[in-house]
């Protein structure tokens, strides 16, 4: 922090506005014209809309308050460390605090917003609570803010906003690259696997065995143990694992390289890349007849088949289930093994190229994120 800059307490610079939640059983309190923010809305830099709105009665008969447009809102309990600026007057719930500038001639909202982002990790580290981490009002009020002259604040904000614009452009490029590569991959997959009349018509049950996973009682899922228990969520976003000490039939375990199929919710084929693990009831282990079909050819075919399964279900969504009988009965045309291997080689080559393309954009975005973090920290030390 620049020793030439005066330091002020956040509570002296801003009024700390609290919030609340109207009674959930009063339908007349919700659906009105007053935006009402919760931490679920705080995944953006500028909050332009909220998931829920209040009526005048909902605002009146609750402890919520309206924070004026342009102000900063921070999470002090759930979502600790999150911060947004408001595009419109917005009411808030009890997990948030509005920071309303007392004297715009001393400090600006945008400066406070960027300063708070620079110390968000410190706020998170200060959180306390057995189940939900939070910070107290006195703690927030006592946070020390460097306050350079307004002209210097404007210079710092301008530089940081320029960097944010570059980051936003790279984020857009990355998202576009991901979508384009998905489209190219789906098109290539469908083209290479388009069935030919010369390929042998069979069912999946003819060429592979679908082994059921195991359903667990709550008391059987342990915090630690000999084997991890693979659930559908662990394929996607969950790093939280259950464990088991049970010794089961060999078919109830998956090992590195096994072909699995998640058949509930977010479904489809996956190649398991972990160690020996028990797989849950919502997953099948697919064991191919190697004299008829190759594992990777089957994996790619099952991947291409996902959209057809959705269409056949009549829902077109991922929140669905696929029965073992229906998947085994699905028709597939199988080319000779030599042609299967050639198709797999081509698909893997395309997949590798697309992965490299996305990786280039990902590394550029990561570099911009790291630069933004370092510049943000430097700005409030007076080193910008």
Secondary structure, DSSP 8 states (H G I E B T S, - for coil): --TTSEEEEHHHHEEEE------TT-GGGEEEEEEEE-GGG-SSSEE---SEEE-HHHHHTSS--EE-TT-EEEESSTTTT-EEEESS-EEE-TTEEEEEES-TTT--HHHHHHHHHHHHHHHHHH-B-SSS-B--HHHHHH-EEEE--HHHHHHHHHHHHHHHHHHHHHHHHHHHHHHHHHHHHHHHHHHHT---TTSEEEEHHHHEEEEE-B---GGG-BSS-SEEEE-HHHHHT----EEE-----GGGEE-TT-EEEE-BSS-EEEE--SSSEEEBTTEEEEEE-TTT--HHHHHHHHHHHHHHHHHHHTS-SSS-B--HHHHHT-EEEE--HHHHHHHHHHHHHHHHHHHHHHHHHHHHHHHHHHHHHHHHHHHTTT--
